[in-house]
Amino acid sequence: MTYPLVRFLNICRDRVLEFNPWTNVYGLARTLLAVGTGATLLCSRSTALFRPAWGVTEVPVCQGISRVGLFCILPQHLEIARWIAVVVLLVVASGWYPRITASLHWWVSFSLATSAVMIDGGDQVSQVLTLFLLPIALTDSRMWHWQHSDNRSACWKRLVALSAVVALRIQVAGIYLHAAIGKLGVQEWRDGTALYYWFIHPAFGAPRPVWYLLLPLLRHGLTLTLMTWSAIILELFLFTALVMPKRAWVYFLVAGLIFHAGIALIHGLMSFSIAMAAALVLYLRPIDKSFILPSFAHAKEDSMLVSTEPYRSL
């Protein structure tokens, strides 16, 4: 009776031992998240990020657990805190010692998302993803997250990292499911006219050259409906990619990146699009199959090698 169970456990152990999450895949995602948050902090003065709004009279917002955030620790010196955060994120983006910088990365992302008033969905996504990345980064012994791992880490470290990867994918899939279902609850999305209103929105609408380019399509009922519903359908497909064959992931990864690049171009939500690009990399790229990227920090030559079948892995 116990033999099948022992055999199953041995197979699971062997599979975990083959799994190497410490590659430049999660490293690239960390860099993208740090760049997105860092760009927001670098290009926005503290008086813009922390300003009174409807129902919020005291800034930064320091309630509950947000009191441990960087901006609540230095509420009278928000400009200093902003520059401290920028420096931390620059170090994170460089890839230096993930085990040391991962906690600081999450802390900065958490501080901005919970204390600032002028934030968008990208800041919230970054806060969540950097938290889920902690188990992977804290078990990463590399000096740079661009380096090739020696693949000799203990089984328990791999299991912890693997659990974080699974949780990350479920979280990102949930983001797209929530986005699609949320749209279906709005009449303008259901009747196919929502994009017209978003494209002419005074704050988030398309730039004038893009608006004139798209105007013939937006004036035609059929093309407008197809464009509006294509966003919902794509988000539903991105959600279902969680259970699709991994050979299909590359197509959804490309489609998702183009989708968010369009959002950045039309609506100007750069930090949001960068955060979602990082989410898509973590979601739809096998984390143990490295990208071909320039080698940093004297990485070994084999760090440039990747499998010719990258979508047959976790």
C-alpha positions in Angstrom: 0.0 0.0 0.0 2.8 2.4 0.8 4.9 1.6 -2.3 2.9 3.7 -4.7 3.0 6.6 -2.2 6.7 6.3 -1.8 7.2 6.2 -5.5 5.0 9.2 -6.0 6.9 11.2 -3.4 10.2 10.2 -5.0 8.9 11.4 -8.4 7.8 14.7 -6.8 11.2 15.1 -5.1 13.1 14.5 -8.4 10.9 17.0 -10.2 11.5 19.6 -7.5 15.3 19.0 -7.7 15.2 19.5 -11.5 13.4 22.9 -11.0 15.7 25.9 -11.0 13.8 29.2 -10.6 16.9 31.4 -10.1 17.2 32.6 -13.7 17.1 35.9 -15.5 13.4 35.4 -16.1 12.4 36.4 -12.6 15.4 38.8 -12.6 14.0 40.6 -15.6 10.6 40.8 -13.9 12.2 42.3 -10.8 14.0 44.9 -12.9 10.8 45.8 -14.7 8.9 46.2 -11.5 11.7 48.4 -10.0 11.9 50.5 -13.2 8.1 51.1 -13.2 7.9 52.2 -9.6 11.2 54.1 -9.8 10.0 56.0 -12.9 6.9 57.1 -11.0 9.0 58.3 -8.0 11.7 59.9 -10.1 9.3 61.9 -12.4 6.8 62.9 -9.7 7.5 65.3 -6.8 6.3 64.3 -3.4 3.7 67.2 -3.5 2.1 65.5 -6.4 2.1 61.9 -5.0 1.1 63.0 -1.5 -1.7 65.5 -1.8 -5.1 65.8 -0.1 -8.0 64.3 -2.1 -11.7 63.7 -1.6 -12.0 62.0 1.8 -8.3 62.2 2.5 -7.1 65.3 4.3 -3.9 64.1 6.0 -1.0 62.9 3.8 0.8 60.6 3.7 -1.9 58.1 4.6 -0.6 56.4 7.7 -3.2 54.0 9.0 -2.8 50.5 10.3 0.1 48.6 8.8 1.0 51.4 6.5 2.6 53.2 9.4 5.7 51.0 8.9 6.1 52.4 5.3 9.0 54.6 4.3 6.9 57.7 3.8 5.2 57.3 7.2 8.5 57.0 8.9 9.6 60.3 7.3 6.4 62.2 6.9 8.0 65.6 7.3 10.7 64.8 4.8 8.9 63.3 1.9 11.3 64.5 -0.7 14.2 62.8 1.1 12.1 59.6 1.4 11.3 59.8 -2.3 15.0 59.9 -3.2 15.9 57.1 -0.8 13.2 55.0 -2.6 14.6 55.9 -6.0 18.1 54.8 -5.0 16.8 51.6 -3.5 14.9 50.8 -6.7 18.0 51.6 -8.9 20.0 49.0 -6.9 17.1 46.5 -7.3 16.9 47.1 -11.0 20.6 46.5 -11.4 20.0 42.9 -10.1 22.5 43.2 -7.2 22.1 40.6 -4.4 18.4 39.7 -4.7 18.5 38.1 -1.2 19.4 41.5 0.3 17.4 43.8 -1.9 14.1 41.9 -2.3 12.8 42.9 1.1 13.7 46.6 0.5 12.0 46.3 -2.9 8.8 45.1 -1.4 9.0 47.7 1.4 9.3 50.6 -1.1 6.5 49.3 -3.3 4.3 48.7 -0.2 5.1 52.2 1.1 4.1 53.9 -2.1 0.9 51.9 -2.6 -0.4 52.3 0.9 0.8 55.9 1.7 0.4 57.8 -1.5 -2.8 59.2 -2.8 -2.0 59.6 -6.5 -1.4 55.9 -7.5 -2.6 53.6 -10.2 -3.2 49.9 -10.6 0.5 49.4 -11.5 1.6 50.5 -8.0 -0.8 48.0 -6.5 0.3 45.2 -8.8 4.0 45.9 -8.0 3.2 45.8 -4.2 1.6 42.3 -4.6 4.2 40.8 -7.0 7.2 42.0 -5.0 5.6 40.2 -2.0 5.2 37.0 -3.9 8.7 37.3 -5.2 10.2 37.3 -1.7 10.4 33.5 -1.3 12.2 33.2 -4.6 14.6 36.1 -3.9 15.4 35.1 -0.3 16.5 31.7 -1.4 18.6 33.1 -4.3 22.3 32.9 -3.5 23.5 34.7 -6.6 25.3 38.1 -6.5 23.3 39.3 -9.5 19.9 38.1 -10.7 21.3 38.1 -14.3 23.8 35.3 -13.5 23.3 31.6 -14.2 22.5 29.6 -11.1 24.8 26.7 -10.2 21.6 24.6 -9.7 22.9 23.1 -6.5 20.5 24.6 -4.0 18.7 22.4 -1.4 15.5 20.7 -2.1 13.5 22.7 0.4 14.7 26.0 -1.2 13.4 24.8 -4.5 10.1 23.8 -3.0 9.7 27.2 -1.4 10.5 28.9 -4.7 8.2 26.6 -6.7 5.3 27.3 -4.3 5.9 31.1 -4.9 5.9 30.6 -8.7 2.6 28.7 -8.6 1.0 31.4 -6.3 2.3 34.1 -8.6 0.7 32.5 -11.7 -2.6 32.1 -9.9 -2.5 35.7 -8.8 -1.8 37.1 -12.3 -4.5 34.9 -13.8 -6.9 36.3 -11.2 -6.0 39.9 -12.2 -7.1 39.2 -15.7 -10.2 37.3 -14.7 -11.2 40.2 -12.4 -10.6 42.8 -15.1 -12.7 40.9 -17.6 -15.6 40.2 -15.2 -15.5 43.8 -14.0 -16.0 45.1 -17.5 -18.9 42.8 -18.1 -20.7 44.6 -15.2 -20.6 47.9 -17.0 -23.3 48.6 -19.7 -20.9 50.5 -22.0 -18.5 47.5 -22.1 -21.4 45.1 -22.8 -22.9 47.2 -25.6 -19.4 47.7 -27.2 -19.1 51.5 -26.8 -16.7 51.7 -23.8 -13.5 52.3 -25.9 -15.1 55.4 -27.5 -15.6 57.0 -24.2 -12.2 56.0 -22.9 -10.4 57.3 -26.0 -12.0 60.7 -25.6 -11.6 60.9 -21.9 -10.0 64.3 -20.9 -7.5 62.8 -18.6 -6.8 59.3 -20.0 -7.9 59.7 -23.6 -5.7 59.0 -26.6 -3.3 61.7 -27.8 -4.6 63.8 -30.7 -2.6 62.1 -33.5 -3.7 58.6 -32.3 -7.3 59.9 -31.9 -7.4 61.1 -35.5 -5.9 57.8 -36.7 -8.5 55.7 -34.8 -11.5 58.0 -35.4 -12.7 56.2 -38.6 -12.8 52.9 -36.6 -14.5 54.4 -33.6 -17.2 56.0 -35.7 -18.2 52.6 -37.2 -20.4 50.6 -34.9 -19.1 47.2 -35.9 -15.4 48.0 -35.6 -16.0 49.8 -32.3 -17.8 46.8 -30.9 -15.1 44.4 -32.1 -12.3 46.6 -30.6 -14.2 46.9 -27.3 -15.0 43.2 -27.0 -11.5 42.2 -28.1 -10.1 43.6 -24.8 -12.5 41.5 -22.8 -11.9 38.4 -24.8 -8.1 38.8 -24.6 -8.3 39.1 -20.8 -10.4 36.0 -20.6 -7.9 34.1 -22.7 -5.0 35.4 -20.6 -6.8 34.0 -17.5 -7.4 30.6 -19.2 -3.7 30.5 -20.2 -3.2 29.2 -16.6 -4.4 25.8 -17.7 -3.4 25.8 -21.3 -0.5 23.9 -22.8 2.7 25.7 -22.2 3.5 25.7 -25.9 0.7 28.3 -26.3 2.1 30.6 -23.6 4.5 32.4 -26.0 1.6 33.6 -28.2 -0.4 34.9 -25.2 2.8 36.5 -23.8 3.3 38.5 -27.0 -0.4 39.4 -27.3 -0.4 40.6 -23.7 2.7 42.7 -24.1 1.2 44.3 -27.2 -2.0 44.9 -25.4 -0.3 46.7 -22.5 2.0 48.6 -24.8 -1.2 50.0 -26.5 -2.5 51.0 -23.1 0.7 52.9 -22.4 0.6 54.6 -25.8 -3.1 55.5 -25.8 -3.8 56.2 -22.1 -0.3 57.1 -20.9 -0.3 54.6 -18.1 3.4 53.8 -18.3 4.0 52.4 -14.8 0.9 50.3 -15.0 2.0 48.8 -18.4 5.5 48.1 -17.1 4.2 46.4 -14.0 1.8 44.2 -16.1 4.7 43.4 -18.5 6.6 42.0 -15.5 3.5 40.1 -14.4 3.2 38.6 -17.9 6.8 37.5 -17.9 6.3 35.7 -14.5 3.1 34.2 -15.7 3.7 33.1 -19.3 7.4 32.4 -19.4 8.8 29.2 -17.8 10.8 30.7 -15.0 13.5 28.1 -15.2 14.3 28.8 -18.8 16.5 31.8 -19.2 16.1 34.6 -21.7 19.1 35.3 -24.0 20.2 38.5 -22.4 23.6 40.3 -22.1 25.7 38.6 -19.4 26.4 40.7 -16.3 28.8 40.4 -13.4 31.1 37.8 -15.0 28.4 35.2 -15.4 29.5 32.0 -16.9 29.4 31.4 -20.6 26.6 28.8 -20.2 24.4 31.5 -18.7 23.8 32.6 -22.3 22.4 29.2 -23.3 18.7 28.4 -23.2 16.7 25.4 -24.1 15.5 25.1 -27.6 12.2 23.9 -26.1 11.5 26.6 -23.4 7.8 25.9 -23.1 8.0 22.3 -21.9 8.9 23.3 -18.4 7.3 24.9 -15.4 
